[in-house]
Amino acid sequence: MSIVEKIAVFFSATGARKDALRAESRREGQPKTAGIPLMSDTRWGSRANTLSAFVEQFTAIHSVLETMEAEVTTTSGKASTLRHSIGTFKTIITAVIANKVLGYMLPLTKQLQSTNLDIITAYEEARNVRQVIAKQRNEQGFSPCFQKATALANSVDVVPTKRRITVKQNYRANISTESVEDHYRVNLFYPFIDHITSELDERFSESNEPALLAAYLVPKSLKKLTEEREQRMVKWYHEDLPYPNTVEQEIECWRHKFHSEDGVLPASALETLKTTQMSFFPNIQWTLASDTCWMDWPGGKKTERMLQPLRASRGTIHTVASFVMLLMCWEKMF
């Protein structure tokens, strides 16, 4: 991924480089090319876009770098280094594999960063994407990647080969295989699939889903709080609530309050806690403060880091809620 990022930075540095890449891409039959977009540290979808542009314009990129390398300019050395970096079969097939797998995740990634995210729907879609990716873990799933990588390699006179092993290795994960295709399928494709599915399992575990249902207590999302979701949420939080025996009645009053209100409804947990008289809804106050407020606090990552140690155990739920209330009071004072 770092090589692809360097390529994107290189061609985005000057207008002349951008124009050279566009001209070469058009010459190769890609009239609508927009160059290679830069990667963003905060917009993860941009990484998939950059990788896709790199794979689709690979031959044009290689050709332009080769031309720049032959010229006696200040960029010749840099162009030579980059061309040699992408001119290996391992780099090519790694980019093709990553492009395919991350392509399944791109719509999900964009949705997760949207302002009107439905958390539970996103969780369900994440698990669906995980299953689709896992099904690619076979020869049929890898074969198109190898064919694509081989075609790209042939276009720039790179021979598909596996890494040479000059000494006997007893402890490396490289499995002895009969062909180049088998080598990359077993040692690169399968481990990457396993890594992605493992990450999705960890981040979108079904065991964590009930805690996210508290987001539906936010007035703007309240209509999405179905009876089934309410029951799951109450069961999850029941032992931690200040008045668990009246939580169902409280939620009913909460629904009625915002069903009859006109105007713009609060759209986040923090906005709800700051603009609503919560003393009449103690259970909902604790629930919103403890499990959703940190997600949209203006302090962003700093506040999240402050809350994470407190959130490590569900037994500290009241401590977390109290801490959030303290942050809100602090903001009002200053």
Sequence and secondary structure as in RCSB ss.txt:
>XXXX:A:sequence
MSIVEKIAVFFSATGARKDALRAESRREGQPKTAGIPLMSDTRWGSRANTLSAFVEQFTAIHSVLETMEAEVTTT
SGKASTLRHSIGTFKTIITAVIANKVLGYMLPLTKQLQSTNLDIITAYEEARNVRQVIAKQRNEQGFSPCFQKAT
ALANSVDVVPTKRRITVKQNYRANISTESVEDHYRVNLFYPFIDHITSELDERFSESNEPALLAAYLVPKSLKKL
TEEREQRMVKWYHEDLPYPNTVEQEIECWRHKFHSEDGVLPASALETLKTTQMSFFPNIQWTLASDTCWMDWPGG
KKTERMLQPLRASRGTIHTVASFVMLLMCWEKMF
>XXXX:A:secstr
 HHHHHHHHHHHS HHHHHHHHHHHHHTT TT        SS THHHHHHHHHHHHTHHHHHHHHHHHHHS STT
HHHHHHHHHHHSSHHHHHHHHHHHHHHHHHHHHHHHHTSTT  HHHHHHHHHHHHHHHHHT SHHHHHHHHHHHH
HHHHHTT         S  SS S    SSHHHHHIIIIIHHHHHHHHHHHHHHT GGGHHHHGGGGGSGGGGGG 
 HHHHHHHHHHHGGGSSSGGGHHHHHHHHHHHHHS  S    SHHHHHHHS GGG HHHHHHHHHHTGGGS TTT
HHHHHHHHHHHTSGGGHHHHHHHHHHHHHHHHH 
